[in-house]
Amino acid sequence: MKTSASPDELANLIAAVQLACTGEALLDATEALSAMADPGSLDCLMEILTYNNPGAAVAAVEGLVSIGGPAVAPLLANLDQHNYGARAWAVRALAGIGDVRGLAVLEQALAEDMVPSVRRAAACGLGRLQLQGLGQEQQEEVIHRCFTSLEMGLSDGEWIVRYAVVVGLEKLTPALQSPPGDVSRVIESLGGLVNEEKEPVMVVRMRADLALRRLNAKRPDRNLTK
């Protein structure tokens, strides 16, 4: 739950992070700082992403996601090409925030990142980008780019990524109603994943089938599985 912090409280929380002498102390301090969701903690939270402490990094990502829009520009400006771990955590944060400014980073992560969990996060993020405030033409461009990236992700070699792509496509499909050709491609792709010959992992087939049934329920005038 978001709470407000006075300048002194925020300074004390940041100091606790900086003075933490053990991994457990760092995790506790990061969780306390993240709970504030205060833009004043951005620099500290992003620095934590560079530490070799996955638990603290997860907590920092949660804090960045809670901060939301104000965190996007600093994250993009500080993507560290030489620190893979920090960059991977930043991708997770951008995916969780869902700001369209992170689109290019998410596209690249889904297509190229070497870690399946990062590709999975990118796929989920591409399915839920927030389009408020964009003009119609911009919205259509963003939606099409997300769809194209997710469609390519269906051939990912890791099942957890394909599962996330299914989730992303399901969330994105309602926004694709204006170009019916794209909708048909989504349905065809999901339909292929319920086939054991094309998708060997049962949980992915089950999730694709669920997505199709949900989409059918939302569009009772059409049989989307055909």
N, C-alpha and C positions, 0 to 999 in steps of 0.2 A: 504493500500500500504506500502511495506517495505521501510523504510528509515534507513540510518546509523546514529548512534549517537556517539559523541565523548565520551571519558571516563568521562569528567565532566558532559556532558548532561545526560549520563546514571546514574551517581551518583545522580544527581538532581531529576531525575524521580523516582528512588528508594526511595530517601528521602521523596518525596511527598507522596508515598504510606505509608511509615512508620509513617509519621506525620499527616496523614488524621484523622480528628476528627469526621467526620460524614460519614454515609453510602454513601451519594452522592459524597462527596469529595474522598472517597476511590474508588468509581466506576470511576470517572473522571481520577484519577491518574493511576488506573490500565489500563484503555483504552489507555492512553498516553504511558505507559510503554510497553504494548502489541504491539502497533503499530510499535515499533522499531524492534520487532522480533530479539532481540539481545541475544545470548547465555549467555551474562553476566547478564541477568535478570532472569535466571532460578531459582535460589534460592528464589528470591523474589516472582516470580509468583507461585511457588509451595507452598510457605507459605500462599499466599492468598487463596489457595484452602482449607485451614484449618479454614478460617474465616467464621463466620455466616453471609455471605453476598452473596446470590446467583447471583446477578447482577455482582459483582466483580469477582466471580468465573467463570462465563461465559466468561467474558472478559479475564481472566487469561488463560482459556482453549484455547481461540482463539489465544492468544499470544504463548502458548506452541505448538499449531498445526503449527503456522507460522514458529516457530523455527525449527520444524521437527525433523530429526534424532538425533541431539545433545541433545534433550530433553528426549529421550527414556530411556537411562540408568539411569539418575537421577530419572525419574518417577518410574521406576521399583525398584530402590534401596530404594525409600522412600514411597512405598505403606504402608499406615498406617492401620494396622489391628484393631486398637483401635479407629480410627476416621473414621466412616463410610462415612461421608460427603466428606472428603478429598479423600478417596479411590474412591468413586463414580465419583468425578470430574476427578480424574486421569484416570479412565477407559475411560471416554469420550475423554480425550486428546489423549490417546493411540489409540482409535478407529479412531479419526480424522487424526492422523499422518499416520497410515497404515503401520507401520514397523513390520516385521515378529517377531521381538523380543517381541512384545506384544501379540503374539498368545495365549499363555497359560492363560494370564489374561483375554483376551476376551472370550475364551472358558468357563472359570469358571464363568465370569459375566453373560453370556447368560444362562448358566445352573442353576445358583444358586442365582443371585442377587435378593434382595427382592423388588427392585424398578423397575417398568416397563420401565421407561425412560432410565435407565442404561442398561437393557437388550436390549432395542431397539438400543441404540448406539452401543452395542457390536455386534449385528446382522449386522448392517450396516458396521461396521469395518471389520468383518470377510469376507464380500463380496468384499472388495477392498484392501486387503493387497498387498503391493508391493513386487513382486518376483524378481525384477532385482538383479543380482549379485549372485543368488542361482544356484547351479547345478541342472540338470534335476531331479535327484533323490530327492533332497531336495524340489524342487518345487512340485513334485508330492505328497510328504508327507504333505506339508503345505496345498495344495489344498484339499487333502482327509480329513484332520482334519477339515478344514473350512466347507467342505460339510457335514461331519458327525454331527458337532455341529449345523449347520443351519437346517439340517433335523430334529434333535431332537427339535429345537425351533419351528417347525411348530405346535406342540401341546401345545404351551404356552397358558395360560388361558386369556391373555390380547391381544385384537385385534391389538393394536399398535405395539406389539412385532411381531405378525404373519405378519403384513404388512411389517415391516422392514426385516423379514426373507425372504419374497418374493423378496424384492428388493435385498437383499444379494445374494440369489440364482440366480437371473437373471444376476447379475454382475459376479458371479463366474462361471456360466455354460460354457462360451466360453473356459475357462481353463480346462474344464473336457472332452474335445473332445477325448483325447486318450483312456480313459476307457469308452466305450460306455454303459456299465452297469450302471455306475454312472449317465450318461446323462439321460438314460431311467428312473432312479429313480427320478431325478429332475422333469422331465416332468410329471411323474405319480403323484408326490406330488403336483405340481402346478395345474394339471388337477383336482385333488381332491378338491382344494380350490375354484374352480369355481362352485362347486356343493353346492346348498343352504342347502342340508341336512348335509353336512360335515362342511360348513363354514357359520355361521348365519349372519355375518356382511357383508353388501353389499360392502363397500369400499374395503375390503380385497379381495372379489370375483372379483371386477372390476380390482384391481391391479394385481391379479394372471392372469386374462384373458389378460391384457395388456402385461404382461411378456411373456406369451405364444405366443401372436401375434408377438411380437418383435423378439422372438427367431425363429419363423417360417420365418420371413422376412430375417433373417440372414442365414437361411439354407433352401433355396427354393427347394432343392432336396428332402426334407423330410417333412412329415406331423408330426410335433412333438406332436400334440394333441392326437395322436393314439398310 
